[in-house]
């Protein structure tokens, strides 16, 4: 088991870095940096890499629409380079509200796109000539597109690692199955160790059955809030709940349109349908 923490969207970044440095000395294993439609995660990865020595640094997560597959591979290799092999590439699809509303890119074939990005990244990290003809990734550009002068290239530099860990933040259905089959790790949200099989059990089992036996076992980041206090009643309890509510509200209420919010759907699958609807009503 590894211990991890996450840098929040809000709050002072440099203060958060100081906490990570202190936690690293206490034994912290991993720190995750989100992106969504806030500041980019990659610049923060580089800064943290310079301030730390041992802790692994992961994106939690970057989406596969705002960067090309080659750019994603380059970026991950660069982060792994400056961190001396401590980077984790956390990928996800985000949702149509963010991808189309903020990035101006059609939200098409998210699961296929992530699978093709994973295959592309691993190809580039092996320094193979990048030739890929998929549904969402086509390199070089097919005949009739562009100038026709594009040619297959391979990464100039030798990556620190040819197998940078890829963690997939899948949420539902076949994407969870694909995660269990292809990714090094899984980044679920609202993970309940006692109930997650009710939400994702069948999908995980189907994906693990197709997993390459030479790939290490799937790792799972069981994210959640940990509160330590002498008393968890009364005012102390209220203070902790008030701290956690904005993050839950952001995802359950605001990460997607009413019928396209996957986080909201997960809460409903856990049995909190009434609460999920109310949070979304109040947020939207």
N, C-alpha and C positions, 0 to 999 in steps of 0.2 A: 504494500500500500504506500502511496505517496501523498503528501500534503500539499495543497495548492491554495492560492488566493487569487483574487481578481482586482484589478484596478478599475474603479468606477468611472463612469462618464463625468460625474460631477465631483467637486472637491479639488483641492490643490494637487496638481500632478507631482510637484517636487516633494511635497509632504508624503505623498503616496510612495514615491521612490525611496524616501528615507525609511519608511516602514518596511518596504520589501528588503532593503539592505539589512535592517535589523532582524527581520524574520529569517533571512538567509542564514545569518549567524546562529539562529536558534534551530535551524534544521529544515526550513521551508524547501520544498522540492521544485515546485512549478508556480509561475505567475502567468495569468492569462490577461490579455489586453483586448477589450472589445473595440468595435469600430462603428457599426450601424450607420447612422448619418451624423455622427459626431466627428471629432478630429480623426485623421487616419491613424491606424494602429502601428504601421511600420516605422514611422519616425520615433515613436515611443519605444518600440522594440530595440532600436539602435541605441537610444539613450540608456535604457536599462542594461543593455549588454555591456556598456562602458562602465556602469556603476556597480555591477555585480561580478561574481567570479564562478559560482557553481550552479545557481538556480537555473532551471530550464525556463525559457521564455516563449510563450505561445500566443498566437492570435486567436481571440475567442469571440467573434470570428471575422475573417474577411470574406466578402461575397465573391462569387465567380462571374459577375457581370461587369464590374467596374474596372477590371484588369483583364487583358488577354491571357490566354494560357501560358504563352511564353513569358510575358511580364510577371505572371504569378511565380513561375519557376525561377526566373532570374532573381526576383525579390526574395524568395525563400532561401535560395542559395546564398544571396548576399547577407541575409540575416544570420544564417548559419555560419558564414565566414567571420563576421564581426563578433559573434558570440562564441566562437571557437567550438562549434558543434553543439550548441545548447538550444537551438530553435525548434519549435514545433509549429507546423503549418496547420492552423485550424481553419477549415473551409466550411462554407454554408451557402445556401441559396438566398437568404434573406426572404423578402416577400415582394409582391407586385407593387405595393404602395411605395416602398422605398426604391426599388429598382426602376420602376417606370416614373414615379413621381419626383425622385431626387436625382437619379442618374440619367433618366431619359432613354433607357434601354428596354426593349420588349422583354417581358418576363416569360420566356419560352423554354420548354423542356428543361426544367431545373435539375431533375435527377440525372438525365442524360448528360447535361453540361458538366456536372460535378464529376461524374465517372470519366468523362473525356479529359477533364482537367487533371485528374489524378494520373491517368495514363500518360498524358503529355508531360507532366512534371517529372515523373519517374524516367521517362525517355530522355528528357533534357538533362537531368542530373547524371544520367549514365554517359552523357556526352555523345549520344547518338545524333546523327543528322535528323533534324526535326521535320519529319514528314508525317502528316496525319490527315486522314480523310474521314471525318466523322460528321455527325448531324449538326453539331454546334461549333466544332473546331475543324477548320480546313486550312492547312498550311503545307506548302505555299498556296497562295490564292489559286483557285481553279481557273482554267482557261476561259477567257472572256471577261474576267474581273481584273480590275486594276490595270497596270501598265504591261503586265506580262513579263516583267524583268525580275520578279522574285525568284529566289533559289533556296534550296535547302541549306540550312546552316546548323552548326552545332555550337554549344556553349564554348566560349574561348577559354575561360578559366576552368581548372579542375575543382569541383566542389569539395568542401571539407568532408562531406558524406554523400554517397550516391543514394542513400535511403534516408532522406529527411522524414521524420515521422509526420504522417498526414492524419489529422483527426477530422472527422466529418460530423458537423452539427445537424444531423437529420432529426426529423421530428415525428414523422408518421409513415405508415404503410411501406411501400416498396423501397423508399429511400432508406429506411432503417435496415431492411434486408440487404440492400446494396452496401451499406456501411459495414455490416457484419461480415460481408464477403470480401470487401476490397480495402477498407481503411485500416490504419494501425490503431486508431482509437476512436471512440464515440463520445461526442459532446451532447448529451441530452440536456433538457432543461426541466426543472421541477421534478428531479429524479427522487423517487421514494423507494428505497431498497425493499420495503415490505409489499409494495403494490405495483412496481413497475412491470411485472410480468402480465398483469391484467391489461396494461396498455400496449406493451411492445413484445411480449413473450413469443408469440408465433412468428413475428417478423424476424426477430433475432435468431431464433432456432433455424429458420429457413436459410438465412444468410450464412450462418456458421457452417451449415452442412455443405455449402459450396466454396468455403474458404480454402485458399491454397495452404496445404499442410506445412509448407516451408516458411510461411509468414507467421510471425509470433502471434500468440493469442490476443484477441481483441481486448484492448484496455478501455475502461469506462471511467469517465470523470463524473462522479456522483456529486455534482455541485449542490450547495445549499448553504444557508446561513448558520453560523455557529455563534451562539451568544454565551458569554461567560460572565457571571456576576454572582455576588454573594446571595442575592435574592432575585428570584424571577417572578415576583408578585407585585401587585400594586403599581407604584410609579415606575419602578425599574422595568416591569413587564411592558407597560405602556410605551416607555421610551424605546425599547427594543422593537416593538411592533411598528411604531412610527418610523423607525429607521428602515424597516424592511418594506413597508407599504409602497413607497414611490417606485421601487424597482419592479415589484409585482404588477403594479398598475400600468407601468410603461409597456410591459410585454403583453399582459392579458388584455389590457384595454386599448393600447395604441399601436401595436406592431402589426398593422394590417387593417384592411377594410372589414366591415362587419362579418361577412361570410368568408373571408380569406385570412383570418388570424389563426395560425396554427397553434400558437401558445394558448389561445382561448379554448381551442378544441381539446387540447391535452387536459386542461383543468376540468372540462366537462367529462372526459373519459375517466378521470379520477373520481368522479361523483359529485363535483362541485358545479353543476350546471347552472343553478340559480345564481350563485355568487359570480360566476364567470360572465353571465349576461348582465348582471347589475354593474360590475366593474366597467364593462365595455360601454354600457349606456351612459355612465357618468363620465367616462373618458372622452367618448366621441361627441 
